[in-house]
């Protein structure tokens, strides 16, 4: 597999490179060769995915990202460089401070 100049960790959308580097060298090389085949994508697409810049409108398709995470023994959240902090909808609906806003009213 051709080596690609990579963005620094804090500029990449996904932390797949770091997960690969945690593996033994021979396992890392094997997975980098085999993952694109298993995912049904080209090597170039895989290299592009693992080097996506933060803020890019491109994403790895959900099912493929889940597959990559499982293959690397990680959770999807561990592979994402920036996980948005959102309040679960159930908690938001039960929050008394948001009731007025839901009906377009002020407190």
SEMAR-752345 format. One record per atom (N, C-alpha, C, O): residue number from 0; residue in one letter; y, z negated, x negated. Coordinates in pm, 1 decimal, padded with zeros to 6 digits, always signed. Layout:
residues N
zaro, torgu, y, z, x
NUM, A, Y, Z, X
...
//
This chain:
residues 107
zaro, torgu, y, z, x
0, X, -00117.6, +00000.0, -00084.1
0, X, +00000.0, +00000.0, +00000.0
0, X, +00123.8, +00000.0, -00088.6
0, X, +00132.1, -00076.7, -00184.5
1, X, +00217.5, +00083.8, -00057.2
1, X, +00340.9, +00096.8, -00133.3
1, X, +00426.0, -00029.3, -00117.4
1, X, +00442.3, -00081.0, -00006.8
2, X, +00479.9, -00077.7, -00229.2
2, X, +00567.5, -00194.8, -00224.5
2, X, +00703.3, -00152.5, -00170.3
2, X, +00756.2, -00048.3, -00209.0
3, X, +00759.2, -00232.2, -00082.0
3, X, +00886.7, -00203.7, -00018.2
3, X, +00986.2, -00310.9, -00058.6
3, X, +00952.5, -00429.2, -00061.0
4, X, +01107.8, -00270.9, -00090.0
4, X, +01210.9, -00369.7, -00118.7
4, X, +01235.4, -00447.4, +00010.3
4, X, +01263.7, -00388.5, +00114.7
5, X, +01224.4, -00578.4, +00002.5
5, X, +01235.7, -00659.1, +00123.3
5, X, +01369.0, -00732.2, +00129.3
5, X, +01430.5, -00762.7, +00027.1
6, X, +01410.8, -00758.6, +00249.8
6, X, +01529.2, -00840.3, +00272.0
6, X, +01495.7, -00984.9, +00239.4
6, X, +01378.8, -01023.4, +00240.9
7, X, +01596.8, -01064.8, +00210.1
7, X, +01572.5, -01206.3, +00185.2
7, X, +01526.3, -01272.9, +00314.6
7, X, +01550.9, -01222.8, +00424.3
8, X, +01459.8, -01385.4, +00299.6
8, X, +01401.6, -01458.1, +00413.0
8, X, +01503.0, -01481.9, +00524.7
8, X, +01471.1, -01463.0, +00642.1
9, X, +01623.3, -01522.8, +00489.8
9, X, +01722.3, -01556.8, +00591.6
9, X, +01784.4, -01435.4, +00660.3
9, X, +01860.3, -01450.9, +00755.9
10, X, +01753.1, -01315.3, +00612.8
10, X, +01807.0, -01193.7, +00674.0
10, X, +01702.8, -01117.7, +00754.6
10, X, +01735.3, -01018.3, +00819.6
11, X, +01577.0, -01163.5, +00751.3
11, X, +01470.0, -01095.3, +00823.2
11, X, +01445.7, -01158.3, +00958.7
11, X, +01461.2, -01279.2, +00976.0
12, X, +01407.4, -01075.5, +01054.8
12, X, +01381.7, -01119.5, +01191.5
12, X, +01249.5, -01196.1, +01202.0
12, X, +01238.1, -01291.4, +01279.1
13, X, +01150.7, -01153.7, +01124.2
13, X, +01017.6, -01215.5, +01128.8
13, X, +00979.8, -01269.8, +00991.5
13, X, +01023.8, -01217.3, +00889.2
14, X, +00898.3, -01374.7, +00989.1
14, X, +00856.0, -01438.8, +00864.9
14, X, +00712.0, -01402.4, +00829.9
14, X, +00636.6, -01485.7, +00779.8
15, X, +00675.2, -01279.0, +00856.2
15, X, +00538.1, -01233.4, +00830.6
15, X, +00511.4, -01227.2, +00681.1
15, X, +00401.5, -01260.7, +00636.9
16, X, +00608.8, -01185.4, +00603.2
16, X, +00590.1, -01177.5, +00458.1
16, X, +00557.1, -01315.7, +00401.9
16, X, +00468.9, -01328.2, +00316.9
17, X, +00626.4, -01418.6, +00448.1
17, X, +00598.8, -01554.2, +00400.9
17, X, +00458.0, -01597.7, +00438.3
17, X, +00388.7, -01660.6, +00358.3
18, X, +00415.5, -01564.2, +00560.6
18, X, +00279.7, -01599.0, +00603.3
18, X, +00176.4, -01527.9, +00517.1
18, X, +00073.4, -01586.2, +00483.1
19, X, +00202.9, -01403.0, +00481.5
19, X, +00111.3, -01328.6, +00394.8
19, X, +00106.7, -01390.4, +00255.1
19, X, -00000.1, -01399.3, +00194.4
20, X, +00220.5, -01432.2, +00205.0
20, X, +00227.1, -01490.9, +00070.5
20, X, +00155.6, -01624.9, +00061.3
20, X, +00117.6, -01667.3, -00047.8
21, X, +00136.8, -01692.0, +00174.2
21, X, +00063.5, -01818.7, +00174.1
21, X, -00086.3, -01797.3, +00151.1
21, X, -00157.7, -01890.8, +00114.8
22, X, -00133.3, -01675.0, +00172.1
22, X, -00274.8, -01642.8, +00156.8
22, X, -00308.0, -01615.0, +00010.3
22, X, -00219.1, -01586.1, -00069.9
23, X, -00436.5, -01624.1, -00023.8
23, X, -00481.0, -01583.8, -00156.5
23, X, -00443.8, -01437.4, -00177.0
23, X, -00437.8, -01360.6, -00080.9
24, X, -00419.3, -01399.2, -00300.2
24, X, -00373.8, -01263.2, -00332.1
24, X, -00467.9, -01157.5, -00277.4
24, X, -00422.8, -01059.3, -00218.4
25, X, -00599.3, -01175.8, -00296.2
25, X, -00693.1, -01073.7, -00248.8
25, X, -00697.8, -01068.0, -00096.5
25, X, -00716.0, -00960.5, -00039.3
26, X, -00681.6, -01181.8, -00030.5
26, X, -00679.1, -01184.0, +00116.6
26, X, -00550.5, -01117.2, +00165.5
26, X, -00553.3, -01038.4, +00260.0
27, X, -00438.6, -01148.6, +00101.6
27, X, -00309.9, -01088.6, +00135.9
27, X, -00318.1, -00936.4, +00125.6
27, X, -00277.5, -00865.7, +00217.9
28, X, -00369.8, -00886.2, +00015.0
28, X, -00382.2, -00741.2, -00004.0
28, X, -00472.4, -00679.1, +00101.2
28, X, -00441.8, -00573.0, +00155.5
29, X, -00584.4, -00745.8, +00130.0
29, X, -00679.0, -00694.4, +00230.2
29, X, -00612.4, -00687.6, +00367.9
29, X, -00622.2, -00586.4, +00437.4
30, X, -00545.2, -00795.0, +00406.3
30, X, -00482.4, -00799.2, +00538.8
30, X, -00370.8, -00695.2, +00548.3
30, X, -00356.1, -00630.6, +00652.0
31, X, -00291.7, -00677.8, +00441.8
31, X, -00184.8, -00577.3, +00446.3
31, X, -00241.0, -00436.1, +00460.0
31, X, -00175.4, -00349.1, +00517.5
32, X, -00360.8, -00412.1, +00408.3
32, X, -00424.3, -00280.7, +00424.3
32, X, -00486.4, -00266.1, +00562.6
32, X, -00478.5, -00159.4, +00623.4
33, X, -00548.4, -00373.3, +00612.7
33, X, -00625.5, -00365.6, +00736.8
33, X, -00543.5, -00385.8, +00864.4
33, X, -00573.9, -00324.2, +00966.6
34, X, -00441.9, -00469.2, +00861.0
34, X, -00365.1, -00498.2, +00983.6
34, X, -00309.0, -00373.4, +01051.0
34, X, -00322.8, -00359.8, +01172.6
35, X, -00246.5, -00282.0, +00977.4
35, X, -00196.2, -00162.4, +01046.1
35, X, -00307.9, -00085.9, +01118.1
35, X, -00287.3, -00036.0, +01228.7
36, X, -00424.9, -00076.7, +01056.2
36, X, -00538.2, -00007.9, +01120.4
36, X, -00580.8, -00081.7, +01246.3
36, X, -00604.1, -00020.6, +01350.5
37, X, -00591.0, -00214.7, +01235.5
37, X, -00632.5, -00295.5, +01350.8
37, X, -00532.0, -00285.3, +01465.1
37, X, -00569.9, -00288.6, +01582.2
38, X, -00404.4, -00272.9, +01430.9
38, X, -00298.9, -00264.4, +01531.7
38, X, -00279.3, -00122.5, +01584.6
38, X, -00210.2, -00101.9, +01684.3
39, X, -00340.8, -00024.7, +01517.2
39, X, -00326.7, +00114.2, +01559.3
39, X, -00189.9, +00171.7, +01526.0
39, X, -00136.3, +00253.8, +01600.3
40, X, -00133.7, +00127.8, +01413.1
40, X, -00002.4, +00176.8, +01370.4
40, X, -00013.2, +00228.4, +01226.8
40, X, -00114.0, +00207.4, +01159.5
41, X, +00091.1, +00295.6, +01181.7
41, X, +00091.5, +00345.8, +01044.2
41, X, +00133.8, +00234.4, +00948.2
41, X, +00192.8, +00134.3, +00988.7
42, X, +00102.6, +00254.3, +00821.0
42, X, +00145.5, +00158.9, +00718.4
42, X, +00298.2, +00148.3, +00716.5
42, X, +00353.7, +00039.8, +00699.3
43, X, +00364.7, +00262.1, +00734.3
43, X, +00511.2, +00264.2, +00733.0
43, X, +00567.7, +00180.3, +00847.7
43, X, +00663.2, +00105.0, +00828.5
44, X, +00509.4, +00193.1, +00965.9
44, X, +00555.9, +00113.8, +01080.5
44, X, +00537.2, -00034.6, +01052.0
44, X, +00625.8, -00115.2, +01080.3
45, X, +00422.0, -00070.9, +00995.9
45, X, +00396.5, -00211.5, +00963.3
45, X, +00499.5, -00262.0, +00862.9
45, X, +00553.4, -00371.3, +00880.3
46, X, +00527.7, -00185.5, +00759.3
46, X, +00627.7, -00226.0, +00659.1
46, X, +00765.3, -00241.4, +00724.6
46, X, +00839.9, -00334.5, +00694.2
47, X, +00797.3, -00148.7, +00814.8
47, X, +00926.3, -00159.3, +00885.2
47, X, +00932.4, -00286.4, +00969.9
47, X, +01033.8, -00356.2, +00970.9
48, X, +00823.6, -00315.9, +01040.6
48, X, +00820.0, -00435.8, +01124.9
48, X, +00840.6, -00562.3, +01044.4
48, X, +00920.3, -00647.9, +01082.8
49, X, +00769.1, -00575.7, +00931.8
49, X, +00777.3, -00701.7, +00857.6
49, X, +00910.0, -00715.3, +00783.9
49, X, +00940.6, -00821.6, +00729.9
50, X, +00988.6, -00608.8, +00781.5
50, X, +01116.4, -00613.6, +00712.6
50, X, +01234.8, -00588.3, +00806.4
50, X, +01342.6, -00549.9, +00761.0
51, X, +01215.3, -00609.5, +00936.1
51, X, +01325.9, -00592.2, +01031.4
51, X, +01436.6, -00693.3, +01003.2
51, X, +01409.9, -00810.5, +00976.6
52, X, +01559.3, -00647.2, +01009.1
52, X, +01673.9, -00735.7, +00985.6
52, X, +01704.8, -00816.2, +01111.3
52, X, +01684.7, -00769.5, +01223.3
53, X, +01754.2, -00938.2, +01090.5
53, X, +01798.8, -01017.9, +01204.1
53, X, +01908.5, -00941.8, +01275.8
53, X, +01990.4, -00875.0, +01212.7
54, X, +01909.8, -00951.8, +01406.3
54, X, +02008.7, -00880.8, +01485.8
54, X, +01967.1, -00739.1, +01521.8
54, X, +02035.8, -00671.4, +01598.3
55, X, +01854.4, -00693.8, +01466.7
55, X, +01805.6, -00560.1, +01498.9
55, X, +01764.5, -00554.4, +01645.2
55, X, +01711.5, -00651.5, +01699.2
56, X, +01789.0, -00440.8, +01709.0
56, X, +01746.4, -00422.6, +01848.1
56, X, +01597.3, -00393.8, +01858.4
56, X, +01540.5, -00397.3, +01967.5
57, X, +01533.8, -00365.3, +01745.2
57, X, +01390.3, -00336.5, +01742.6
57, X, +01312.8, -00467.5, +01736.6
57, X, +01352.1, -00561.3, +01667.3
58, X, +01203.4, -00472.2, +01809.5
58, X, +01113.0, -00587.9, +01807.1
58, X, +00971.1, -00539.3, +01787.3
58, X, +00938.1, -00424.5, +01817.1
59, X, +00887.8, -00628.3, +01736.5
59, X, +00744.7, -00599.9, +01733.3
59, X, +00695.2, -00621.4, +01876.4
59, X, +00725.4, -00725.0, +01935.6
60, X, +00619.7, -00526.0, +01934.4
60, X, +00568.7, -00546.3, +02070.0
60, X, +00492.7, -00678.9, +02080.9
60, X, +00419.5, -00717.3, +01989.7
61, X, +00511.0, -00747.6, +02192.6
61, X, +00455.9, -00881.2, +02212.6
61, X, +00308.2, -00896.5, +02180.7
61, X, +00270.0, -00987.5, +02107.1
62, X, +00224.4, -00808.7, +02235.1
62, X, +00079.9, -00818.5, +02212.4
62, X, +00046.8, -00801.1, +02064.9
62, X, -00043.6, -00866.7, +02013.2
63, X, +00119.1, -00713.7, +01997.6
63, X, +00095.3, -00689.9, +01854.8
63, X, +00138.8, -00812.0, +01773.9
63, X, +00071.0, -00850.3, +01678.5
64, X, +00252.0, -00873.5, +01811.3
64, X, +00299.0, -00992.1, +01741.1
64, X, +00201.2, -01108.2, +01759.2
64, X, +00175.4, -01182.9, +01664.8
65, X, +00147.4, -01123.2, +01879.1
65, X, +00046.8, -01227.1, +01904.1
65, X, -00076.3, -01201.3, +01817.0
65, X, -00131.5, -01294.6, +01758.7
66, X, -00119.0, -01076.6, +01808.0
66, X, -00235.2, -01041.2, +01726.2
66, X, -00209.5, -01075.1, +01578.8
66, X, -00294.5, -01134.4, +01512.4
67, X, -00091.5, -01036.8, +01528.6
67, X, -00057.0, -01065.5, +01389.6
67, X, -00058.5, -01216.3, +01365.6
67, X, -00114.8, -01263.4, +01266.8
68, X, +00003.5, -01291.3, +01456.0
68, X, +00009.2, -01437.1, +01441.6
68, X, -00131.6, -01497.0, +01436.0
68, X, -00161.0, -01579.1, +01349.1
69, X, -00216.4, -01456.7, +01526.9
69, X, -00352.9, -01510.1, +01528.3
69, X, -00429.3, -01471.8, +01402.7
69, X, -00503.6, -01552.5, +01346.7
70, X, -00410.5, -01348.9, +01359.6
70, X, -00480.9, -01300.6, +01239.0
70, X, -00438.6, -01379.7, +01115.9
70, X, -00518.4, -01401.8, +01024.8
71, X, -00312.1, -01422.3, +01113.7
71, X, -00260.2, -01498.6, +01000.3
71, X, -00273.0, -01649.7, +01019.2
71, X, -00232.0, -01727.1, +00932.7
72, X, -00329.7, -01691.6, +01132.3
72, X, -00347.8, -01834.2, +01158.1
72, X, -00218.1, -01907.0, +01187.2
72, X, -00203.6, -02025.0, +01155.2
73, X, -00124.7, -01837.0, +01247.4
73, X, +00007.3, -01892.8, +01278.7
73, X, +00034.4, -01880.8, +01427.5
73, X, -00036.4, -01810.1, +01499.1
74, X, +00137.9, -01950.9, +01473.5
74, X, +00185.3, -01929.6, +01610.3
74, X, +00293.3, -01822.0, +01605.2
74, X, +00348.3, -01793.4, +01498.8
75, X, +00322.8, -01763.4, +01719.0
75, X, +00428.3, -01661.7, +01725.3
75, X, +00561.1, -01723.2, +01679.5
75, X, +00637.8, -01659.5, +01607.3
76, X, +00587.3, -01846.1, +01721.6
76, X, +00712.7, -01911.9, +01683.8
76, X, +00724.5, -01927.3, +01532.0
76, X, +00834.1, -01917.3, +01476.9
77, X, +00612.6, -01951.5, +01464.9
77, X, +00615.7, -01965.8, +01319.2
77, X, +00648.3, -01834.1, +01249.5
77, X, +00694.9, -01834.4, +01135.6
78, X, +00624.5, -01722.4, +01316.2
78, X, +00653.4, -01591.7, +01256.9
78, X, +00793.6, -01542.0, +01289.3
78, X, +00839.0, -01442.9, +01232.2
79, X, +00861.8, -01609.5, +01379.7
79, X, +00997.2, -01569.0, +01417.2
79, X, +01097.7, -01649.7, +01336.4
79, X, +01088.6, -01772.3, +01329.3
80, X, +01192.6, -01581.3, +01276.2
80, X, +01291.1, -01648.6, +01192.9
80, X, +01390.9, -01727.8, +01275.9
80, X, +01442.9, -01829.8, +01230.6
81, X, +01417.5, -01681.7, +01395.9
81, X, +01513.2, -01750.5, +01480.5
81, X, +01456.3, -01759.3, +01621.8
81, X, +01445.6, -01658.6, +01691.7
82, X, +01420.2, -01879.9, +01662.9
82, X, +01366.7, -01900.8, +01797.3
82, X, +01480.2, -01955.8, +01882.7
82, X, +01536.6, -02060.4, +01850.7
83, X, +01514.2, -01886.1, +01991.7
83, X, +01626.2, -01932.7, +02073.8
83, X, +01595.9, -02068.6, +02137.5
83, X, +01483.1, -02096.8, +02177.7
84, X, +01698.8, -02150.7, +02145.3
84, X, +01684.0, -02281.3, +02209.5
84, X, +01725.8, -02265.1, +02354.7
84, X, +01844.3, -02251.8, +02385.6
85, X, +01628.5, -02266.4, +02442.1
85, X, +01656.4, -02253.2, +02585.0
85, X, +01592.4, -02368.6, +02658.8
85, X, +01491.0, -02424.0, +02616.3
86, X, +01653.8, -02403.5, +02770.3
86, X, +01601.1, -02510.1, +02854.6
86, X, +01503.0, -02446.9, +02953.1
86, X, +01537.3, -02348.9, +03019.2
87, X, +01379.8, -02502.1, +02964.3
87, X, +01285.3, -02447.2, +03062.3
87, X, +01348.7, -02442.9, +03201.4
87, X, +01422.7, -02533.8, +03238.8
88, X, +01320.3, -02339.3, +03276.6
88, X, +01383.6, -02316.7, +03407.3
88, X, +01362.1, -02434.4, +03503.3
88, X, +01451.2, -02466.9, +03581.8
89, X, +01246.9, -02497.1, +03497.8
89, X, +01220.2, -02609.9, +03587.9
89, X, +01316.7, -02723.7, +03558.7
89, X, +01370.4, -02784.6, +03651.3
90, X, +01339.4, -02753.2, +03430.9
90, X, +01433.5, -02859.7, +03395.7
90, X, +01575.6, -02821.3, +03433.9
90, X, +01653.6, -02906.4, +03476.7
91, X, +01609.1, -02696.3, +03419.0
91, X, +01743.6, -02650.9, +03452.6
91, X, +01768.3, -02661.5, +03602.7
91, X, +01876.3, -02702.5, +03645.2
92, X, +01669.3, -02625.0, +03682.5
92, X, +01684.9, -02631.5, +03827.7
92, X, +01697.7, -02775.3, +03876.8
92, X, +01764.8, -02801.5, +03976.7
93, X, +01633.3, -02868.4, +03806.7
93, X, +01637.2, -03009.7, +03848.0
93, X, +01756.5, -03083.8, +03789.7
93, X, +01781.2, -03198.8, +03826.0
94, X, +01830.4, -03020.5, +03700.4
94, X, +01945.3, -03084.1, +03635.5
94, X, +02059.1, -03093.5, +03736.5
94, X, +02111.3, -02990.8, +03780.0
95, X, +02098.8, -03216.2, +03774.8
95, X, +02205.2, -03231.4, +03875.9
95, X, +02338.8, -03172.7, +03831.4
95, X, +02421.7, -03138.4, +03915.7
96, X, +02360.8, -03160.8, +03702.5
96, X, +02486.7, -03104.3, +03653.3
96, X, +02495.5, -02954.2, +03678.4
96, X, +02605.0, -02898.0, +03677.8
97, X, +02382.1, -02889.0, +03700.5
97, X, +02382.4, -02744.2, +03720.9
97, X, +02376.8, -02704.1, +03867.9
97, X, +02386.9, -02585.4, +03899.0
98, X, +02361.4, -02798.1, +03957.3
98, X, +02349.8, -02765.0, +04100.2
98, X, +02475.8, -02692.8, +04149.5
98, X, +02465.3, -02589.2, +04215.2
99, X, +02592.0, -02744.9, +04119.5
99, X, +02716.6, -02682.0, +04166.1
99, X, +02731.1, -02542.2, +04109.5
99, X, +02770.5, -02449.8, +04180.7
100, X, +02699.9, -02526.2, +03983.2
100, X, +02711.8, -02394.3, +03918.6
100, X, +02619.7, -02293.0, +03982.4
100, X, +02655.9, -02176.0, +03994.9
101, X, +02500.4, -02335.7, +04023.5
101, X, +02405.9, -02242.3, +04086.1
101, X, +02460.7, -02185.4, +04216.7
101, X, +02423.8, -02075.2, +04257.3
102, X, +02548.7, -02260.6, +04282.2
102, X, +02606.0, -02214.2, +04407.5
102, X, +02748.3, -02162.0, +04390.8
102, X, +02821.6, -02143.4, +04488.0
103, X, +02785.9, -02138.5, +04263.5
103, X, +02918.1, -02082.4, +04236.1
103, X, +03031.7, -02178.8, +04263.6
103, X, +03144.1, -02136.7, +04290.7
104, X, +03002.9, -02308.9, +04256.8
104, X, +03104.7, -02409.3, +04284.4
104, X, +03133.4, -02488.3, +04158.4
104, X, +03051.1, -02490.0, +04066.8
105, X, +03245.4, -02552.1, +04151.8
105, X, +03275.0, -02640.4, +04039.6
105, X, +03239.6, -02782.2, +04080.0
105, X, +03228.7, -02813.2, +04198.6
106, X, +03221.8, -02867.4, +03981.5
106, X, +03186.7, -03007.8, +04010.6
106, X, +03304.8, -03084.5, +04064.9
106, X, +03292.8, -03203.4, +04094.5
//
